[in-house]
Amino acid sequence: MMKIKIEEKHENSLLKRQDITFLVEHSGTATPPRLDVRDKLAAQMNCQIDQLYVIKLQGLYGQSSTRGLAHLYASKEEALAQEQNHIIKRHSIEEAPPAAPAPPAPKEEVEVPPEKIEEKPPKKEKPPKEAKKEAKLPKEEKKAAEEPKPAKKEEKKAEAAPKKKKGAKKPPKEKDAS
């Protein structure tokens, strides 16, 4: 059940309208739709629906109430001349959306006689693993025939000077006797 309490009415003579601040109490339900609030507020203000536009609805945190702002015009023509287009579109009664197209009918499966089903050619036989091992032997023989190359790391170690041991004391620096 929705109750509307009008908090403030302000006459805006420049724009030829009344600005109405109101509070909607909707116990235990969600924030009511804008059009429902408009209908109930128009009945309470004794005006036609075309003259009243709900501009803002803001739910109060943790409460079952909503604060709102509405504009009440003297005539429908003045309302259409003054209000912004997106506000007018919000209040227009929306037509029912076009019905969704029917899903396509399921395709019937056609049975294919067993005579027309093509047989897959048999899989080629893979050569046995032993044949693969024999194919690798000539490569191994080629490697054995080549001269072994000395490892680069061993060469570098031989060329490098022996490193100093850790913890060895450095000789004292010579002092100038000047």
Secondary structure, DSSP 8 states (H G I E B T S, - for coil): -EEEEEEEEEEETTTTEEEEEEEEEETTS----HHHHHHHHHHHHT--GGGEEEEEEEE-TTSSEEEEEEEEESSHHHHHHHS-HHHHHHHS---------------------TTTS-----------HHHHHHHHHHHHHHHHHS-----HHHHHHHHS-----TT-----------
